[in-house]
Amino acid sequence: MDLQYWIWIAVGLSFALYIGIAIWSRASSTSEFYVAGSGVHPIANGMATAADWMSAASFISMAGIISFNGYDGSVYLMGWTGGYVLLALLLAPYLRKFGKFTVPDFIGDRYYSNAARAVAVFCALLVSFTYIAGQMRGVGVVFSRYLEVDINTGVFIGMAIVLFYAVLGGMKGITYTQVAQYCVLIFAFMVPAIYISFITTGHIFPQLGFGATGADGVYLLDKLDGLHRELGFHEYTLGKKSTLDVFFITAALMVGTAGLPHVIVRFFTVKKMSDARRSAGWALLFIAILYTTAPAIAVFSRTNLIETVSNKSYDELPIWFSKWESTGLISFEDKNKDGLVQYVASPEINELTIDADIMVLANPEIAQLPNWVIALLAAGALAAALSTAAGLLLVISSSVSHDLLKKIILPEISEKGELISARIAATLAVCLAGYFGINPPGFVAATVALAFGLAAASFFPSIVLGIFDRRMNKEGAIAGMSVGISLMLFYMLKFKLGWFGSGTPEEWWFGISPEGFGALAMLVNFFVSITVSRMTKKPSKEIQDLIENIRKP
């Protein structure tokens, strides 16, 4: 069967499943809209959490970054998985026992201040919009290739699908849709990896295959190192980043994960504190399946790409090249007019431009796998991007309707009015997210990394100190969040978007990249929060007793 038919079948069936679940589980109350009625089973919540967290960055872009950056790409593996452990052990159970709908809700009540709540709402919106830009970009990349439309049209289609089940079902609909999306995305991610690993090395487990020998008896990593040396790239297994920058990027991703509002809210959907711990453990298992496979896909795709296109005649390149070329995500410029593709490290000589985001998606086509495998991967990639986009939309809508409208502006608003405002906020949010998806500040994983930095700089210190420091007060929290988010935002705008001057890598503060600066901003947040809290009035006895209570098993 033709590839396009397979793609329509796979994508159509998966979308029908998501829409059917959304209709079945539509929310009828604010509790169901915000936290699915707090009645989700830990295993189901673990799968939903994994789907919510393993976004387009994990599915599409992470292996792409590793395939191009090699050793340096390992920061994403270490940071994101380590951060989830940090969240599961350090924060999730206590936040669940506190029993609020959202992170701004926790901060507003813990710090007995609507001003603190308003700052938290601003931070939640900023983090969520930065994150969702990467997801919508991922949706556009997938649609542009597999439905053969341009990226902008792909983003619009994704917006319509997400809007339907996020607005209709709220957290209840999103949770059960994400369970289905996890099943689709993990199956879609693993099948091509197993297929290629077995063909290339004879190992059915990709985790073993990428460290094994190929048909020529050479270890795959040694072979890739050799190919890189021949083409002038740095060796795949050696890093170029400084140790300090690697440390700060890893730390920023870890603490950013522990501060992400759309992941934290997942632990409010279970019945009790012990269920939060159990669902965190299940989610870590489900996440590990994909994360231990990504390095293998990176090696397979990078090796296959170089061997397929480097120094080959452009006119004889396989059909997949022209298909991806039409999306603008890979391009060839014949600088020396010899008709051969020169893919080398030197920018003056190199004739091939490749977007890192296509490596996972193009991998089955480069390896000449069956059409049904390629179609399955398309459905999985869309599931990954749409699941996280839906979770982020809920954070945005609940921040506006519950934390801003209900708690600050219109305390007397009815439950029905709050539910309507949440759906209106989600509609407006998806339109703004679509704009950022069409005009993103970078490729998917880089954009998402900035969101983690913003979460690290703003939420992590205020949540940790809110749980473990009885002396922490509203003045300290407001000052810390404000300084942390402002510092990270300035650094991101200067060195990522070129505002406030050129912002070249040579000008990075202490040699720390924008992706890693969130860790430094977090340390500043901690310092400011603790210092200000010690110089101002301590919280009331009721607040201190509340802190003691949430820390008891």
N, C-alpha and C positions, 0 to 999 in steps of 0.2 A: 504494500500500500504506500502511496505517496506520503512524504514527510508532512506536508501541510495538512493532510487529512488526519494523520495521527495526532498532530498538535491540536487541531480543533476538537478532536474527541477527548484528549486528555485534559485540556484546559476547560472545555465545556462541561465535562462531567464533574470536575473538581469545583467549578463555580456553582453548578447546580446544587452540589452537596452543601456548600457554604450558605447559599441563599436559603435552601430548605431548612437548615439548622437555625438560621436567623429567624425565619418565620415561626418555627416550632417553639423557639425559646425567647420570644420577644418579651421585653421587660414591661411590667405593668405597675411598678412602684419605683421610688427613688432608690430603695435598698437593692432591688434587683438590677437597676440601671448602673449603680455605682459599684456594688460588691457582690453581685449575683446572689443576694439574699444570704450571704455567708454560709452556704450549705454545700459547697463543692467538695467532692471526695479528694483526699490528698493525692492519689495517683493521677486522677484527671487534672487536678490543679498543677501537679508536677509537669504533665505534658503541655498544658496550656502555658505555664511559665516558660518552659523550654522554647515553645513556638514564639511566645511574646518576645523573648530575649534573643533568640537566634534569628536575627533579622536578615535583610538583604546583605548587610555587611558580613555576617557570618557565612551565609550560603554562597553569595556571589563573589564578594570582594576579598574576603580574608585569604583564601587560597591564591587568589590573583596577586595580592600583595606579597605573599610568601614566594610565589613563583618568580617574581621579579626581584625582590629584595633578599631572598634567601634567608640567611641567618638573622638579619635585621628584622625580618617579618615575624620572628618568634615572639616579639613583644606583645603582639595581639593575642596569641595563644595563651601566654603566661598571664597577661593582665586581665583578660576577660574571664578565664576560668578561675583564676585566683580570686578575683573580685566577687564571683558568685559564692565561693566558699566563705568569704568574709561577710557577705550579706546574710547567708544562711545561718551562720554561727553567732554573729555579733549583733545583728539588728532585727531580723525578721520576727522571731518569737515575741520580743518585747513590744514591737509595734503592733503585732496582732492582739496582744493582751490589752494594749491601750485602747484598741477598739474603734479607731476613727476611720473615715472613708478614704482620706487622702493624706499626702505628706503635708501640704499646707494646713490641713485640719489638725494634724498632730502638733505642728509647730505653733499654730495659733493658740491651741489649748494648753500645751506644755509651757509656753512662755506668756500665757495669760495676756495676749496682746493682739489686737486687730492689725496693728502696724507690722508686727512680725509676720502675721498671716498674709498681709498684702505683699510684703517683700518675698515671701515664699511662693506666692502665686506668680509674681513676676519671674522668679527663677524657674519655676515649673514650666511656664509658657516658653521661656527662652530655650531651656534644655529640650523640650518636646518639639518645638519647631525646628531647631537645628537637627535633631535626630530624624524627624520625619522627612526632612529634605532628602536625606540619603535613601530612605525607603522609597519615596516616590521616584527618585532617580533610578533606583533598581528596577522598579516596575516598568519605567519607560524603556530601559535597556532591554528587558526581556521581550516586551511587546514589539519593540522596533525590529527585532530580529525574527521572532517566531510568527508574529501575525503580519509581518512585512509592512509595518506602518512606521512613520517617523517617531522619534522619541517623544515629542510633545503630544502626539495623538495617543501614544501608549500611556502617558501620564494621565490624560483625561479619562481614559477607560478605567484605569486603576482607581482614580478618584471616585468614579461612579459606583464601582463594586464595593469599595471600603465604606463609602457613605451609607450605602443601603443597609448593610448588616450592623454597622456601628451605631447608627442613629436608631434603627428599629429595635435591636436587641440589647443595647447597652452592654454592661459587663457580663450579664447572663448569656446573651447571644454570642458575645465575643469569646467567652470562655469555652463554650462547647464547639464553636467554630474553630478555635485554636487547637483543640484536641484533634479534630479532623485534619487541620493543616499540619500539625506535627507529624502525623502518620504519613501524609502525602510528602512532606519535604524530606523526612529522614529516609524514606524508601527511595525517593528520587535522587537523593544525594549518594546513597550507598550503592545502588545498582550499577551505575557507570563506573564507580571506583572499583568495585569487585570485578567487574567485567574486564577493565583495563589491567588491573593487577594480575589477574589470572592469565590473560593473553601475553603480558610482558614478562612476568617472572614465574608464573606457575603457582603463585600464592593466592589463595582465595581471600585472605585478609589483607586489605591495602596497608594496614599498619605495619605488617611484616614485609609486604612486597616492595615498598619504596626503599627499604634498606637491604634488599637482596640483589642478586645478579640478574641481568637480562639474558636474552638468547645468545649474546656474544660472550658471555662469561664475565663481563665487566660489571662491577657494582654500579647501580644507577646513579648514586650520588657522585662517585668518581667520574663517571661518564659526563654528568652535567657540569662538574667542575672543569673538565677538559674542554667541553664545548664553550663554556664561558671564557676560558683563557684564550681560546682560538679567536673569539670574536671581540676580545678586548674588554669584556665585562669583568667586574670583580668576581672572585670565586664564590660559588653559590653557598658553600659552607663557611665562608668567612664574612664577618660583618664590617661595615664602614662607619656605622654610628659610634660615637664616643660611649664609653661605659656609663658616664653620667647621664647622657640623654636616654640610653636604653633603660636605666633605672627609673628615671622620672616618667617616661612614657608608660612603663609597666605599672608604676605606682598610680599614675593618673587614671589608667584604665581600671585598675583594681578598685580604688576608692570611688571612682565614678560609677562603676557597676553597683556598688553598695549604696549609692545615692540616687539611682535612677527612679523617678517617681512611678513610671509605668510598670516597673518590675516590683517595687515595694508594695504597690496596691494589690498585687496578686495574693499577698499573704493576709489580706483582709477578707478574702473570699472563702476561707475555711472556717469551721465551727469553733475551734479552740486552739490554744497555744501549741499543744503537742502536734496537732494537725499541720501547723505552720512548719514545724521542724521536719515532719515526715514528708510533706510536699516539697520542701527544699532539697531533701535527700534524693527523692525521685527525680526532680528536675535536674540535679547534678548528673545523675546517671544518664538521663536522656540527652543532655547536652554533650557529655563526654563522647558519645558515639560519633557525633559529627566532628567534634574538635580534634579527636585523635586521628580522624581520616583526612582532614584538610591538608596536612603537610604532604601526605602521599599524593593527593590530587595535584598539588602544586608541582611536585617533581615530575609526575607523569605528563602534565600539560605543558610544562616548560620544555622538557626534552622533546616531546612530539612536535611542538611548534617549531623549534629551531631546526630539527631534522627535516621537517616538511617544507619550510619556506626559504631557509637561508641558502643563498647562492643558487637558487632554482630559477628557471625561466618563468617570468611573470605570466606568459601566455599558457603555460602548462600547469599552473597552480590549480589545485582541486576546487570544486564548485563551492565548498564552504567559504573559501576566501572571498569570492565575489559577493556572496550573500552577506557576510559581515562587513565587507567594504561598503556596501550600499547603505549601511547604518551610520557610517562615518566613524565607527569605533576602531577601525583598522584601515590604514591607508598606505599606498605605495607611491613614491616619487622617484622616477628613474633619473637620477642626477647625472650619471655618466652615459646615459642613452645606450646601454648595452643589453637591455632587456632582462637582466638578471637582478634578483632581489638581493641587495647588499644589506644585511642586518648585522650591524656592528655597533660598538659602544661610541665611536667617534661621531658627534653630531654633524660634522662637515661631510662625512662619507655615508652615514646611515641613511637608508632610503625607506625604511619601514617604521611606521608609527603605530603603536599598539596601546589601546586602553586596557589597563589591568583588569577592569571589570568584566571583560569578555572571556577570561581564561577558563573559568569553570564551565561556562555555558557553551563555549566552542569546543571544549575538550572531547566530548563524545564524537563530534563531527570530524575533528582532526584525526581521532583514532579509528574512524570509519565504523562506528558501532551501528547496530540496527536502528531504523527510524523510530521504532517505538520507545527505545531508550532515550533518544534525543527529545521526543515529545514528553516523556515522563519528567525529564530534567526541567523542561520549560514550566510544567505544572508545579513542580517543587519550588522553583525559584520564585514564582508568583505567590505561592503559599507563604514563603518566608517573608517576603516584602510586605504582603497584605496583612499578615498576622500582627506584625509589630506596628504597622501604620494604624491599625484599628486600636491597639492598646494605647498608643500615643494620643489618638484622637479622643479617647475616653478621658485621659488625664487632662487634656486641654478643656474639654467640655465641662468636666466636674470642677476644675479649678475656677472656671468662669461662673458656672451656675451655683455650685455649692459653697465654695470658699469666698468668692467675691460678692455674688449677689445675695445668697441666703445669709451668710455670716456677717457681712459688712454693710451692704447697700440697702437691701430689702429684707430684714429679718422676718417680717410678717408674711412673706410670700408663701402661697399654698404649695403642697406637695405636687399637685398637678402643674402649677405654674413653674415650679422648679424643674420638673421633668421636661416641659416644653422649652424652657430656656436652655437646658442642657443639649437638647437636640438642635436648637438653632445655633448654639455655640459650636457644636460639632460640624454643622454644615458650613459655617463661615471658616472654621479651622481647616477643613479639607480643601477649600478654595485657596487659602493662603499657602497650605502645604503643597498644593499643585504648582503654585508659582515658584516656590523654592525648588521643587523637583525639576522644573524646566530650566531654572537658573541656579544650579547648585554651586557652592563655593569650592568644590573639588570632587574627586571620584568618591564612590559610596563609603568605603571604610574610613577614608580620611575625614569626610564630613561627619560621620558617626563618632569618630575619635574626639572631635571637638565637642560634641554633646557630652561625652563622658567627662571631659575636662571641666566643662561648665557645671556638671553635677558634683564633681569632686570639690570644686572651688566654693560651691554654695551650700549644698545640702548635707554632705557627709559630716562636717564638724558639728553643725547644729543638732543633727540627729544623735550622734554619738554622745555629745556633751549633755543633750537633753535626757538621755537614758542613764548615764553613768556619773554625772556631776550634779549633785543636789544644789550646789552654790551657783550654778549657771542661771542667769536671769535674762529678762527680755532685752535689756540694753546691750548685753554682750552678744546675744544671738543676732539682733538687728544689725549691730555694727559689724560683726564678723561676716554675715552673709553679704551685706552691702559691699564691704571692701573686697571680699573674695571674688564675687561675681563681676564686679567692676574691673578688677585687675585682670581676670581671665578674658573678659570681653575686650578690653583694650588691646591685650596681647594678640588675641585672635584676629581682631580687625586690622591691626598694624602688620602682622607678619603673615597672615593668610589671605587677606583681601586687599592689602596694599594701602589702607587708610593711614593717615598720620605719617606720611613719608614712604620711602621705598620698602623698608622692612625686609632686607635681604638676610639669608641665613648667617652671613658673617656678623650681623648685628644682633643675633639672638642673645638674650641675657644669659650669662653663664654657659652659653652653648646649648641651651635647652630649646627644643623645637616647640611649636604651638601645640602639637599633640601631647607633649609631656608637661607643659607649663601648668596645667590644672593641679598637679601635685604640689608645686611650689605655692600656687595661690591658696591651696588648701592649708598649707602650713601657716601662711599669713593669717588666714581665717581663724585657725585655732589660737594663734598668738593674740590677735585682736579680741576675740571672744572672751578668752580667759582673763586677759588684762582688764578689759572694760567691766566684766562681771565682778571682779575683785575690787574695783574702784567705786562701785555703785551698790545700791541696796540689795540685800539678799532676797530670794523669793519667800513667799509666805509659808507658814508651816503646812498648810493644806497642799501646796504644790510639792514641798519636800516629801510629805507623806505619800503623795501620788507616785513620785519617782521610786520610793522604797517599795511600793506595792507592785508596780509593773515588773520589778526585778525579782520578785518572789515566784518560784515555780508554781 
